[in-house]
Amino acid sequence: MSKRILIAEDEKNVILGVRTCLDAVGYQMEIVEDGEQALDSVRREYPDLILLDLLMPKVDGFEVLKEVKGNEETKHIPIIVLTAKAEEEDRQRAMDLGADDYMTKPFKPQELWDLLKQYLPDHIA
Amino acid sequence: MSKVPVPVNLDTVANNLADPVFLVNRDKQIAWLNKKANELFYTSDEEAEDAVITELTGINKLDSLLDDVFGQETELKCSYEEASVKVKRQDQRYFFKIAINPIFHEGELWGGLVQFTDVTRFHEMEKIKTDFVSIVSHEFRTPLTTIIVGVEMLKEGMLGDLTPRGKEVLEAIGADCERLSRLIDNLMELSRIESGTIYVEAESADVTDLVQEAVRPLKFQAEKQGIELITDIAPNLPPVAADFNKAVWVLANLVGNAMRYTDPDGTITVRVRQRGKRLFFSVEDTGCGIPKEHQDKIFRKYVQVSGPGRKGTGGVGLGLAIAKDIVMAHGGEIWVDSEVGKGTTFTFTFPVYYGDESVKLSDAEPGAEEEGG
């Protein structure tokens, strides 16, 4: 069945790009533009996967990672960090907090599709 | 010798120097220090008397530097090293370049003059530069994402049909986006290396994993270009002592370079062999080759690998400079063999991993820091 992905990203143009990418392969999506909304959505909707930006207003991506991966009920949800932060320290910090994957912007649609396929092998468009 | 009379003694001169200076004997005990050294390390003359310089300053690195200088009795040798010194009194961090000059007395090595030069300002400037590059890089990445994703989807026809001309224009935009993307990566990497904030953490790394990780993302592109990408790894190789991600970066960069200079139907071979305690990684292409006169320049910054009749490489000439820095930080070497019209082989070496004891790369780390005080 079609999988549902939460996109937490505050850049409108990037949202458009990612949404177009996911639309093309039939994923359902919810889009939030800050970390606070991301946490609300996770608690409410239990998405199948989260695409998470790190620099976001109100609550940043690191905090979202900490909350989601620190909670017994949500820690199984795969989180792929999609970020412009390319420093090794940021990657390490995100991975230490439980991120399942870390993709640095810019990326190609194929790279994103490959990653999603890896974490959501049962997805049917 | 000048004939101008000197009305003050040399102590006065030394005490007016802007930088700290110590005179130590062969046991590394402080025999004399100037006023600035006193101020910086917050000592009284009594405290300093007979004190060993490493204990007073807290800079352990001085120990090995002095050993190095004192071990060379027959020749005059200076030793330079950088260390960061934190002064307790002001809770402020200074960066010093340290120079040690041996002092001879009656033909025998007596001790050394240890001079500190304040380079804090340079470090601050370097930090500003690194931060700036990091911010610029971040600001570029986000809009590039939108462009690249859009271009790729348009190219694949996922957003509607394109005219052949439209497709051609999009191919060009896509290629330039990749070029910008590489430039950003390279500038950041170089900035890290130059500022001394890049550290090589060598661990045991599986050679096959390393090669696959470097080659995998490039396979699709190679296929598209009609280039055969071959990996030829000798069987039963021991693990290599490498910082996995950085080693992957070097190899991927060399393969990426080779792809830009190899025509369709060409071949790129990634080969790994062991010779003694080193592993030799080579990337051989059947491209246009590099003229002899350019071969010794290509590891310099902002120099592009150019071939006869070739233009528009899609690089800015940073990749090989960074690759060289990374390889050297591992204690390895990198070089090129090339013949115009036949092809090019880049080779670099990494040490075999023999366990923690044999892998000490800290000496090769640029800008290694030590805190004292």
Interface residues (C-beta under 8 A of the other chain):
Chain A: E11 N13 V14 L16 G17 V18 T20 C21 A24 A84 K85 A86 E87 E88 T104 K105 P106 F107 K108 P109 Q110
Chain B: S134 S137 H138 E139 R141 T142 P143 L144 T145 T146 I147 I148 V149 G150 E152 M153 E156 M158 L159 C177 S181 D185 M188 F220 N245
